[in-house]
Amino acid sequence: MGRVVVLGEAARVEGFALGGATVIAAEDRDAVLRAWANLGDEVAGVVLTTNASTALDGAPAPHDQILTVVMPP
């Protein structure tokens, strides 16, 4: 079973840790891109904030079997 990562601005993602998700706070485009590139093969799903999704526009997925969803603004 893969893990779920929540990626984006700290104020929007920190609470997801209470539900067992791995939280990666990334406040700017470079931080989002670094975190995205370093997701391991064990990550099955990523929940992105709107800003993180925008930062990833055009970035290739870290692997073929990853599901992404974007939080509503």
QUISULJO-V715080 format. One record per residue. PSI is psi in degrees with one decimal (none if undefined). BURIAL is 1 if it has 24 or more other ideal C-beta (glycine too) atoms within 12 Angstrom, else 0. Layout:
psi=PSI burial=BURIAL
psi=PSI burial=BURIAL
This chain:
psi=131.7 burial=0
psi=166.1 burial=0
psi=162.3 burial=0
psi=134.3 burial=1
psi=139.9 burial=1
psi=122.8 burial=1
psi=128.5 burial=1
psi=-160.0 burial=1
psi=137.3 burial=1
psi=-44.6 burial=0
psi=-25.3 burial=0
psi=-18.2 burial=1
psi=-20.5 burial=1
psi=-37.9 burial=0
psi=-23.1 burial=0
psi=-19.5 burial=1
psi=-29.7 burial=0
psi=-26.8 burial=0
psi=3.7 burial=0
psi=1.0 burial=0
psi=152.9 burial=1
psi=123.1 burial=1
psi=130.7 burial=1
psi=108.1 burial=1
psi=126.8 burial=1
psi=114.8 burial=1
psi=-16.3 burial=0
psi=172.6 burial=0
psi=-45.6 burial=0
psi=-41.4 burial=0
psi=-39.4 burial=0
psi=-46.8 burial=1
psi=-39.3 burial=0
psi=-47.0 burial=0
psi=-43.2 burial=1
psi=-45.7 burial=1
psi=-23.6 burial=0
psi=9.2 burial=0
psi=133.6 burial=1
psi=170.2 burial=0
psi=-18.7 burial=0
psi=-8.2 burial=0
psi=120.9 burial=1
psi=-29.0 burial=0
psi=147.4 burial=0
psi=127.8 burial=1
psi=124.2 burial=1
psi=144.1 burial=1
psi=165.8 burial=1
psi=-43.3 burial=0
psi=-39.0 burial=1
psi=-40.7 burial=1
psi=-43.0 burial=1
psi=-40.3 burial=0
psi=-30.3 burial=1
psi=-1.9 burial=1
psi=113.9 burial=0
psi=-8.8 burial=0
psi=135.3 burial=1
psi=149.6 burial=0
psi=145.9 burial=0
psi=-25.1 burial=1
psi=168.3 burial=0
psi=-25.3 burial=0
psi=41.4 burial=0
psi=134.8 burial=1
psi=132.5 burial=0
psi=145.6 burial=1
psi=153.7 burial=0
psi=131.0 burial=0
psi=148.0 burial=0
psi=151.6 burial=0
psi=none burial=0
